[in-house]
């Protein structure tokens, strides 16, 4: 288990904004992060920036101050959590065609032109207590949903964000006329997904502003149960108080409650699954008998 270090901080952020010279911004971001000894991932595209970084609190604050000083980036929201010192093995700053790969082609939407109405964590909690009728659509991947999700939410069924057109078509017949709220980790997928739902005829579309992580921090173990999957070496996180945590994940092999993710020992499979300690010991970390039978140990 990774140890939290209060002297370190992890930030998660994004911004959809037209970027005229992504290559120039990429160079500037890499140089800044290297100077501040930050590790993590930044994706830069013509449609914006999407990043998650770890470093000392002082250096992370310096990074945030620099980004906020840039025209158009003054309102970037940084989601912060305590660091571990090993959340990321190194720094990666990449240029892509999108900051989250949806590959919508001619149907692509730019959230700075079209996106769902933003609903804050406070407003969502108020809606829950008032009994307002709405449907939460979780726009994360299936393995993220398994370890934690909003009560009574609908999982989109996505294995990858590129599945968005397919799942939208499946959800449309029953949800097109309902009030829907899209949710994801930090908000970046919801901004695009909610805009896409609108483009496909959904009539009343909201998005959870600043993502699940912000809601969990304000309302631990309330509407969202379980842990939040994150894309770094922590694997998952929560804000619940001790003794006030609900485990929703289940071992993929025996179905007992667990929050342990492992990768299948067969590297050709490498399935990312929930597996309890008992099954890991009994099955030697194989996800199936087929994978065990196909496994070829590395020659010494």
N, C-alpha and C positions, 0 to 999 in steps of 0.2 A: 504494500500500500504506500502511495506517495505521501510524503509529509508536507503539510502546509507551512510556508515560511512568510510571516507577516511583513518581512522586509521586501518581498517580491510581489509583483502584481501582474495579472494577466488581463489584457483588454481585448474586447471583441467589438468591431465597428464596421460600418459600411456607409456608402453614400452613392446613390444614383445621381449622376451629373454628367453632362456631355464634357468629355475631355478631348481637347483639340490635339494635344501631343502626348499620347500615352507613353511613348518611349522616353521622353524627357522626364516625365513624372516618375517613371520606373527608376531611372538613374538617380534622381534626387532622393527617392524613398530608400533605395538600397544604401546610398552613402550615409544618409541620416541614421538608419538603423544600425549600420556597422559602427558608426561613431559612438552611438549610445549603447552598444553591446546588446542589442535586442535580438531575440530569436523568435521565430514564428513564420507565418505565411501572409503574404500580401498579393492579391490579384488585382491587376490594373487592366482596364478595358476602355474602349471608347465610351461606354455607358457609365463608368464610375470606378469605385475602389471598394475592395472588400478585404478586411484584414483581421488577424488575431496575433498578438505579440505578447512576449513575456520579458520582464527585466526588473531592475530595481525600481522601487516606487519613484525615486527621483528622476531616473532616466525615462521611465514611461510617461511621467508628467511632462517632461521636456518634449517628448514626441507629440503628445496630445496638444501642447501649446503651439508647436510648429504647424501641425495640420490645421488647427483652428485659425492660424494667422493667414491661411491661404484663402483667396477670394473664392466664394462658393462653398467652402468647407467649414464656415464658422459655426454651423449648427449640427455638425457631426456629433452623435451621441455615443459615448464610450461606455460599454458595459464592463464593469470591473469585478474581478474576483482575486482572492489570495493566490499567489503563485507557489510553485513547488521547486523551481530551479531546474526542472527537467521535463517541463511540459512539451517542449519542442527540441529536437536534436540539433537543429541549425536554422539559419535564416534562409527563406526562399521568397524572392520577389519575382513574380512572373507576369507576363503580358498575355492576355487571352482576348477572345472576341466578346466574351461576356463575363461578368463577375460571378455569376452562378450559371452553370451550363444548362440551359433549357432547350436550346436548338429548335426554336419555334419557327424558324425560317420566315416566310412572308407574313406569318401571323404573330411575329414578335411584337411585344409591347414594351414601351419605355416608361417606367414608373414616374418619371418626371413629367410625362404627358398624360398618363392614365394609370390610376391605381385605386384600390379600395379606400373607403373612409377609415381614418385612423381611430382606433379605440384604445384608450389608455388602460393600464392595469387597474386603476381605480374605477374607471367606468365599467370595465368588465365585471369586477367584483360587485359593483352596485347592481348591474343587470342580473347577476346570479341571485342576489338577495331579494330583488324585486319580483323575481319569477318571470322576467321577460322571456318571450319565446324566441329562441335563436338556435342555430346549429353551428358547432365548432368543427371546422374541417382541418385536420392536421396534415400539413403539407410536407412533413418530413418523411424520410425513408422508413421502410418497415422495421428495420432493426433498431432505429431510434425510438419508434413508437412503443416497442415491446417493453422497454425498461421504465417508461413513464409517459403519462399523457393526461389530458383533461378528462374529468369524469364525463361520461356520456358523449364524448367526442367521436367523430367519424374519422377513421383512418382512410386517407385517400387511396391506399393500396399501392403507393409508389415504391418501387425498389430503387429508383433513381429519379432525379428531378426532370429528366428528359421524358418521363412517363406522363407529364402534366396534360398534354392533349388527350391522351387515352383515358385517364381517370376523370377528366372534366366531362368528357362525353358520357361516361358511365354515371356520373353524379347529376348531370343536368336534368334528366326527366323528373327526379324527385325533389331537387333542391333549387331549381331555377327561380321559383317565385318566393322562396323563403329568405329570411334574414340569415346570412351566413357570415361567420368570422373565420378567416384563415389564420393559422398559427404556425410558427416555426421557431427555431432556436433563438435567433437574434433579430429577426425581422426581414432579412435580405430576400429570402425566398417568398415570403408573404407579399411583399410589395409587388413582385412580378406576377405571382400566382393570382392575386386579387385583381390586378389589372387584366390578366388573361381571362378570368371568369367573367368580368364585365364585357370584354370584347366578344365573348361567346353567348351573351344574352342573359347572364345572371342579373337579377333586378336590384338586389339590396345587399351589397358586398362591403364587409368591413375587414380590417386587418388588425391584429393585436400589435399595437405600437411598441417598438423596441423589443418585441419577442417574448418568448416564454421565460427566458432568464430574468427579465425585469419583473414579470408577474411573480415568479417564484421568490424573488428576493423580498418583495413587498408582502406577499401572502403565502408564506411557507406552509406546505401540506394542507392547502385549502382546496381550490378547484383542481389544481394539478397534483396528481398523485404519483409517487415514485421518484425516480431520478431523471435528470436531464442528460441526454447523451451529448458529449462534446468531442470535437475532432482534434484532440491532442492526447498526450499520454496519460492524462487523468481518466479518460474514457467516459466518465460520468461525474456529475456533481449535484449537490442539493443545498438548500438553505434551511432545512428542517432543524428544529431543536432536538436535542438528545431525548430519545424516548417518544418522539412525536413524528415518526416516519412510517409511511405505508409502502411496503414492498409490493409492486405490481408485476415485476418480471417473473417469468417462470422458466425453469430449465427446459431447453428444447428437447431433452431426451426423456426426462422422468416427470416433468411438470411441477416439481416442488418449487416454492418461492426462492428466487435467487436474483442477484444483480451482478453476477460474475460473467464478464465477456471473455471468451477465448477464441482463438482461431484454430480450425481443424489442423491436426498434426500433419495431415497429408498436404504438402505444399501445393500440389496440383489442384486441390479443392480450396483450401485456405478459407473456408466458410467462417464468417464472423457470427458466433452464436452464443446464446446464454447457456452456461453449463455449471451445474453445482459441483462442489468439491467431490462429492461421492461419485458422480458420473465421470468426472475427470480421472479419478483414480481407477474406477472400474473399466472405463472405456479407453484409457490411455490417451485421452484428448482427441479421439477420432469422433467425427460427427455421425458416422454410420459404419456398419459392418463392411459395406462396399469400399469405403475409403480406407479402412484398416487392411482389407485384402489387397488393395492396389498399392499400398505404401511400400516404397523401396528405400531402405535406410541408406544414408550417405556412406560411401566407402571411406574407411579410415586410412 
